[in-house]
Amino acid sequence: ELNYSANFLVEIPGYIKHLKHLTKFDISKNEIPELCPEIGQLTELVHLALSKNLLTFLPETLSNCILLQKLQLNTNKLSFLPQDITQLTALKVLDLRDNGFT
């Protein structure tokens, strides 16, 4: 588990791709405008918290996180989801509140 919430981050640290066995990653309450494609290398993630950032899109590589059960994306600037998100078949919770969906 790695908690980086509320640290005024503008990007995800590059070394994150080396944490292959990470199951929970909380990077909520920051100022991150985009999620790096390397997030898809965290294939053991079960919970990913990205709430309260500045995300406008999600990388297609997120669909590699096939064990993901909880994805918190509320309070960002998203207006669409990548079609590949349907590959996250273990997903039980997808929070999209307070975004730009129409």
C-alpha beads as a LAMMPS data file, in Angstrom:
LAMMPS data file: protein, C-alpha beads

102 atoms
101 bonds

1 atom types
1 bond types

-500.0 500.0 xlo xhi
-500.0 500.0 ylo yhi
-500.0 500.0 zlo zhi

Masses

1 110.0

Atoms # bond

1 1 1 0.000 0.000 0.000
2 1 1 1.285 3.459 -0.915
3 1 1 -0.456 6.653 0.163
4 1 1 0.577 9.894 -1.532
5 1 1 -2.660 11.783 -0.898
6 1 1 -2.653 15.546 -0.292
7 1 1 0.973 16.219 -1.230
8 1 1 0.514 18.891 -3.929
9 1 1 2.000 16.530 -6.519
10 1 1 1.736 17.469 -10.191
11 1 1 2.934 14.108 -11.493
12 1 1 3.233 10.534 -10.342
13 1 1 6.786 9.636 -9.298
14 1 1 8.598 7.739 -12.072
15 1 1 9.726 4.917 -9.830
16 1 1 6.123 3.788 -9.375
17 1 1 6.485 1.396 -12.319
18 1 1 8.971 -0.640 -10.279
19 1 1 6.455 -1.344 -7.494
20 1 1 5.035 -4.391 -9.281
21 1 1 3.394 -5.886 -6.180
22 1 1 1.571 -2.743 -5.088
23 1 1 -2.092 -3.519 -4.384
24 1 1 -3.367 -0.133 -3.136
25 1 1 -2.223 3.242 -4.440
26 1 1 -3.795 6.438 -3.109
27 1 1 -2.721 9.547 -4.956
28 1 1 -5.903 11.534 -4.347
29 1 1 -6.076 15.207 -3.391
30 1 1 -3.166 16.336 -5.559
31 1 1 -2.880 18.414 -8.735
32 1 1 -2.096 15.693 -11.269
33 1 1 -3.321 16.564 -14.801
34 1 1 -2.562 13.193 -16.399
35 1 1 -2.020 9.616 -15.368
36 1 1 1.245 8.202 -16.715
37 1 1 0.992 5.146 -18.998
38 1 1 3.313 3.267 -16.610
39 1 1 0.335 2.838 -14.279
40 1 1 -0.517 -0.149 -16.449
41 1 1 2.594 -1.929 -15.189
42 1 1 1.034 -2.166 -11.722
43 1 1 -0.875 -5.306 -12.623
44 1 1 -1.550 -6.329 -9.000
45 1 1 -3.435 -3.144 -8.124
46 1 1 -6.769 -3.801 -6.448
47 1 1 -7.563 -0.231 -5.335
48 1 1 -6.556 2.957 -7.140
49 1 1 -7.626 6.291 -5.644
50 1 1 -7.246 9.266 -8.000
51 1 1 -9.987 11.507 -6.580
52 1 1 -9.619 15.275 -6.442
53 1 1 -6.961 15.764 -9.117
54 1 1 -7.027 17.474 -12.505
55 1 1 -7.263 14.412 -14.734
56 1 1 -8.749 15.011 -18.187
57 1 1 -8.177 11.515 -19.604
58 1 1 -7.023 8.034 -18.631
59 1 1 -4.318 6.088 -20.450
60 1 1 -5.418 2.937 -22.267
61 1 1 -2.739 1.045 -20.326
62 1 1 -4.952 1.268 -17.246
63 1 1 -6.812 -1.713 -18.705
64 1 1 -3.732 -3.856 -17.874
65 1 1 -4.677 -3.575 -14.192
66 1 1 -7.088 -6.482 -14.501
67 1 1 -7.271 -7.153 -10.742
68 1 1 -8.557 -3.634 -10.049
69 1 1 -11.715 -3.736 -7.926
70 1 1 -12.055 -0.123 -6.803
71 1 1 -11.280 2.880 -9.014
72 1 1 -11.960 6.298 -7.538
73 1 1 -11.975 9.051 -10.163
74 1 1 -14.408 11.501 -8.600
75 1 1 -13.759 15.245 -8.682
76 1 1 -11.507 15.428 -11.738
77 1 1 -12.022 16.914 -15.203
78 1 1 -12.836 13.739 -17.105
79 1 1 -15.335 13.951 -19.959
80 1 1 -14.912 10.430 -21.378
81 1 1 -13.484 7.021 -20.494
82 1 1 -11.288 4.886 -22.733
83 1 1 -13.165 1.992 -24.302
84 1 1 -10.584 -0.411 -22.861
85 1 1 -11.935 0.256 -19.370
86 1 1 -14.432 -2.525 -20.095
87 1 1 -11.514 -4.971 -19.730
88 1 1 -11.442 -4.267 -15.985
89 1 1 -13.813 -7.144 -15.294
90 1 1 -12.938 -7.396 -11.569
91 1 1 -14.087 -3.796 -11.019
92 1 1 -16.728 -3.522 -8.305
93 1 1 -16.606 0.230 -7.571
94 1 1 -16.143 2.961 -10.172
95 1 1 -16.651 6.443 -8.740
96 1 1 -17.057 9.118 -11.435
97 1 1 -18.874 11.820 -9.469
98 1 1 -18.079 15.488 -10.106
99 1 1 -16.461 15.227 -13.529
100 1 1 -17.325 16.720 -16.921
101 1 1 -19.465 13.908 -18.314
102 1 1 -22.497 14.995 -20.325

Bonds

1 1 1 2
2 1 2 3
3 1 3 4
4 1 4 5
5 1 5 6
6 1 6 7
7 1 7 8
8 1 8 9
9 1 9 10
10 1 10 11
11 1 11 12
12 1 12 13
13 1 13 14
14 1 14 15
15 1 15 16
16 1 16 17
17 1 17 18
18 1 18 19
19 1 19 20
20 1 20 21
21 1 21 22
22 1 22 23
23 1 23 24
24 1 24 25
25 1 25 26
26 1 26 27
27 1 27 28
28 1 28 29
29 1 29 30
30 1 30 31
31 1 31 32
32 1 32 33
33 1 33 34
34 1 34 35
35 1 35 36
36 1 36 37
37 1 37 38
38 1 38 39
39 1 39 40
40 1 40 41
41 1 41 42
42 1 42 43
43 1 43 44
44 1 44 45
45 1 45 46
46 1 46 47
47 1 47 48
48 1 48 49
49 1 49 50
50 1 50 51
51 1 51 52
52 1 52 53
53 1 53 54
54 1 54 55
55 1 55 56
56 1 56 57
57 1 57 58
58 1 58 59
59 1 59 60
60 1 60 61
61 1 61 62
62 1 62 63
63 1 63 64
64 1 64 65
65 1 65 66
66 1 66 67
67 1 67 68
68 1 68 69
69 1 69 70
70 1 70 71
71 1 71 72
72 1 72 73
73 1 73 74
74 1 74 75
75 1 75 76
76 1 76 77
77 1 77 78
78 1 78 79
79 1 79 80
80 1 80 81
81 1 81 82
82 1 82 83
83 1 83 84
84 1 84 85
85 1 85 86
86 1 86 87
87 1 87 88
88 1 88 89
89 1 89 90
90 1 90 91
91 1 91 92
92 1 92 93
93 1 93 94
94 1 94 95
95 1 95 96
96 1 96 97
97 1 97 98
98 1 98 99
99 1 99 100
100 1 100 101
101 1 101 102
